[in-house]
Amino acid sequence: MSGELYRTDLDDELATGIVSAARTSLGDTLRSVIYFTPSAFDILYLRQDLYGSTADARDAKAQLVEFEQAGFSEVPVRTTIAREESRSDIGDYEFTVRFHESGFVVRVLQRDVGVLLTIDSMDVNAFEDAAIAIQTFLHGE
């Protein structure tokens, strides 16, 4: 797929790297990979058993993306609060994991782009591997 076809003007190489990192870390539990900016999003990967069409998937993911776009304004605040803690420095914000009854949503933000991963229930240790690998791709962007 050419980067010209992405609504976010995402580069093919970056898209492939993000999906590869997520699939390697999370395997068959991975449901979807979504790349987003403050104003647009692209579904980079969607497990075949989830939706009848791309349009159905975009409709289903639009509300999730809209909710997670709020994270762009949260990151500086969370980082500032963490640095101002006088007794301990928990460091900069890295990623968010949201626990749901039947799975997880992982949000990774870097500057003005982000990636959402939706995942079936699984061992939570793999999230850090996936988030770090994706941060590496986003950092190089």
SVG drawing of the C-alpha trace seen along z (x, -y; Angstrom):
<svg xmlns="http://www.w3.org/2000/svg" viewBox="-20 -20 35 37">
<polyline fill="none" stroke="black" stroke-width="0.4" points="0.0,0.0 1.4,-3.4 1.7,-6.0 -0.5,-8.2 -3.4,-5.9 -3.1,-6.5 -5.3,-9.2 -2.4,-10.0 0.2,-10.1 2.0,-7.3 5.1,-5.8 4.8,-2.2 8.1,-1.2 7.0,-2.6 3.5,-0.9 5.2,2.4 7.6,2.0 4.9,1.2 2.7,4.1 5.7,6.5 6.7,5.3 3.2,5.8 2.7,9.2 6.1,10.4 5.5,9.3 1.8,10.2 1.2,13.0 -2.3,14.3 -3.8,12.4 -3.4,9.2 -6.7,8.0 -5.9,4.7 -3.1,2.1 -4.2,-1.5 -1.9,-4.5 -3.4,-7.9 -2.7,-11.6 -4.8,-14.3 -7.1,-14.4 -6.9,-11.1 -6.3,-7.4 -5.5,-4.3 -6.1,-0.7 -2.7,1.0 -3.7,4.5 -7.0,6.2 -7.4,9.8 -9.6,11.5 -12.2,12.8 -13.3,9.5 -15.3,7.4 -17.2,8.0 -15.6,5.0 -13.1,2.3 -15.9,-0.3 -17.4,1.7 -13.9,1.8 -13.4,-2.0 -16.8,-2.7 -16.1,-0.5 -12.7,-1.9 -13.5,-5.6 -14.9,-6.1 -12.0,-4.3 -9.5,-6.5 -11.4,-9.7 -11.2,-8.8 -7.5,-7.9 -6.6,-11.1 -7.1,-12.9 -3.8,-11.4 -1.9,-13.9 -2.8,-16.6 -2.2,-14.3 1.4,-13.4 3.0,-16.7 0.9,-17.0 1.7,-13.5 5.4,-14.0 5.4,-17.4 3.7,-15.9 6.1,-12.9 9.1,-15.3 7.8,-17.5 7.4,-14.7 9.9,-15.7 10.3,-12.3 10.5,-10.1 10.9,-10.5 8.7,-8.0 10.0,-9.3 8.3,-10.3 5.1,-8.8 5.7,-5.8 2.5,-4.0 -1.0,-3.2 -2.7,0.2 -6.4,0.3 -7.8,3.4 -11.3,4.6 -13.3,7.6 -12.3,9.5 -9.0,7.9 -6.8,4.8 -6.1,1.6 -2.5,0.3 -1.8,-3.3 1.7,-4.4 2.3,-8.1 5.3,-9.8 5.1,-13.6 2.0,-14.0 1.4,-10.4 0.2,-7.4 -0.5,-3.7 -3.3,-1.7 -3.2,2.1 -6.2,4.1 -5.5,7.5 -7.4,10.5 -6.8,11.5 -3.2,12.6 -0.1,12.3 0.5,8.6 4.3,8.8 4.3,8.8 2.8,5.3 6.1,3.7 7.9,5.5 5.4,4.4 5.3,0.8 9.1,0.5 9.4,1.9 6.8,-0.5 8.4,-3.5 11.6,-2.6 9.8,-2.9 8.0,-6.1 11.1,-7.7 12.9,-7.2 10.0,-8.8"/>
</svg>
